[in-house]
Amino acid sequence: MYYLNQFIFGIFPYIAASIFFLGSLIRFDTNQYSWKSESSQLLYPRLLRMGNILFHIGVLGLFFGHLIGLLTPVAVWDTLGISHEAKQLTAMIAGGIMGTLALIGLMMLIYRRFSSARLLANSTWRDKLVLIWLLITLCLGLGTIHVSAHHLDGEEMISLMQWAQHIVTFRSGAADIIAHTHPIFKLHLFMGMSVFVIFPFTRLVHIWSGFGALVYLKRQAQLVRSRRY
């Protein structure tokens, strides 16, 4: 178990990150025609809009919440006078709200995908894999709230923060920090990291295009006139 813990939480994060970046780059370079979200609105529009809105709002909230919560040094929170207990409670409430929104939206998308024979026939195994993988990851994440509610001292949360900060700063000993963390947190971390592994091989790559769309904010205004005959 020691070596498995060292591999999953000390080495696997870097493997996942390498596959995420290199895989995305290779796919964009070799197969740009597959670089899309592959919208299925024309095949079956029901539940798509509401499911997408709820899912994306929830996921974006979770992403930035995790980013800020895990990577902000503990000293910053202490300097601001925010106790570990208050931070954990805030994370539980905000994560619960965003996670529930994402879960409701995802369940709508899953029901839509698997209940329509026409849509199911046009779905690849990768489409189904992403939905199921995200569902398990979300459920595990929401499950951590129940575990956290039984100990609001913030110590387990601090361990997760230190682990994440050790990983992104390439410091050794990251896996040892969460060696005794509750299994549900570890499963959630593993599933979350694995999303980055499957990312380049699925429709999730369209997220990169969302960042690329930001260039339009700096583009000069264009004057468009109607054609007159």
Secondary structure, 3 states (H helix, E strand, C coil): CHHHHHHHHHHHHHHHHHHHHHHHHHHHHHCHHHCCCCCCCCCCCCCHHHHHHHHHHHHHHHHHHHHHHHHCCHHHHHHCCCCHHHHHHHHHHHHHHHHHHHHHHHHHHHHHHHHCHHHHHCCCHHHHHHHHHHHHHHHHHHHHHHHHCCCCCCHHHHHHHHHHHHHHCCCCCHHHHCCCCCHHHHHHHHHHHHHHHHHHHCHHHHHHHHHHHHHHHCCCCCCCCCCCC
